[in-house]
C-alpha cells in the first residue's frame, strides 16, 4: 500500500489537508515536525487543535520533553512503530510535516554515520558560546566544504553534527551520504503538497505569525524560559529563537518589530524548505483543492 506523505514549506496548510482527508476516510496522522514532538511548545509550532485531533488522531506530537534528545533516526523508529500500529487496526496512515530530514529518514533510512558523542558536542557548544555560530561553520568548511555549502551557518545543530562525523571518523558527512545514496526506498510513498505562489505563501506566513502572537506566543516563551528551557533544542527553532532573544535583551518587547523579525526568519526557512523540495517528486495540488479534496483519489 502506498504511503501518502504531505509535505511543503511552513504555513502551506499541510495539517489542514491531512485533516480534510481524515474527514472522509479512516485516516490517522503521523506528524513529521521536529518541534511539534516536544511538549509545552504549542502556540508557535502550529500544533493541531483539539478539533483537528478529534477529527484525526495525531501521532508523534507531544511525545518528548524539551530537554530530551530527539533526532531523525529516533523519530523514524517511532514513526515505523506508529505506521505499523495504525495499519494493524485497519486505519490509513498519512505522514504530514515539514521536517524533511525526518521524512527522508523514514522513506530511505540514514547514512550509517557514528552515533552522537556528547564530549564533541559540548566542545562545539563552547566554541559557539565563545566565538559564535560562524566559527563552527568555518571549522566545517575546512574539512567538509560540501556539507558547509548545504547547511545554513545558523543551523548549529546540523553544522555541529556534520563536523562531529568528520572528527569521529575522518570521513566527511557528505561522503557518508553520497555512498548511502538514499536510493533504496523503505516505503512506497507518494508525496503531495499545496502549491502556493511565493507571494501567497508570504501572506500566509505573516497572517500565521500575527495569529500566533495574538494567541499568546510571547507569554508561552516566557513560561518556557522560566521553566529552564532556554538552551533546549526546540527553543532554537524559528520564532521561538527570536522571541527568546528579545526577552533576554532586557528591554520592553514590542510586538510589531518582533513580528517582522519572525516573519523574515520564517520566510528564509520557507525558502530553504522549497529548495529541498525542488528535487523531490512532489505532486503540487492547487490551493483551490482545499475544501474539495478527493480523498479516494489521493489515498489510492
Helices and strands as residue ranges (DSSP letters): E 3-6, H 14-22, E 27-31, G 43-45, H 50-55, E 58-59, H 72-88, E 92-96, H 100-108, H 118-131, H 133-143, H 145-150, H 156-169, H 173-180, E 189-194, H 198-214, H 217-226, G 233-236, H 240-248, H 255-277, E 282-285, G 287-289, H 295-298
